[in-house]
Amino acid sequence: MKVKIIDEAHEKDLETSVNEFLSELEKEIIDIKFQVAVSVDHEEQIYCFSAMIIYK
């Protein structure tokens, strides 16, 4: 098994990156995990959208 971690600042960018990776992947997908993290830096919210793709 292998994993691919993709991390983007915007959800649409993550969607594009995941779709590009999956379109080129010629392996069996086991699972995809999605996560959003939020932090605050001087009253500015910072988002981190990530996906972990597990495949064989």
C-alpha positions in Angstrom: 0.0 0.0 0.0 1.0 3.6 -0.6 -0.3 7.0 0.4 -0.5 10.4 -1.3 -1.0 13.5 0.8 -2.3 16.6 -0.9 -2.5 20.0 1.0 -4.0 23.2 -0.3 -5.1 26.5 1.1 -8.5 26.5 -0.7 -11.0 23.7 -1.1 -11.4 24.2 -4.9 -7.6 23.9 -5.2 -7.7 20.6 -3.2 -10.5 19.3 -5.4 -8.5 20.1 -8.6 -5.3 18.5 -7.2 -7.1 15.3 -6.0 -9.0 15.0 -9.4 -5.7 15.4 -11.3 -3.9 12.8 -9.2 -6.8 10.3 -9.5 -7.1 10.8 -13.2 -3.5 9.7 -13.6 -3.6 6.9 -11.0 -3.7 3.4 -12.4 -3.9 1.7 -9.1 -6.7 0.5 -6.8 -8.0 3.2 -4.4 -8.5 1.8 -0.9 -9.7 5.0 0.8 -9.6 8.8 0.8 -9.5 10.8 4.0 -10.3 14.5 4.1 -9.4 17.1 6.8 -9.8 20.8 7.4 -7.7 22.7 9.9 -8.4 26.3 10.9 -6.1 28.7 12.8 -6.2 32.4 13.6 -3.3 34.7 13.1 -3.8 38.3 14.2 -7.6 38.1 13.5 -7.1 36.4 10.1 -8.4 32.9 9.7 -6.1 30.5 7.9 -7.5 27.3 6.4 -5.7 24.2 5.4 -7.6 21.6 3.3 -5.9 18.2 3.0 -6.6 14.7 1.6 -4.8 11.4 2.1 -5.3 8.9 -0.7 -4.5 5.3 0.2 -4.0 3.0 -2.8 -2.4 -0.2 -3.9 
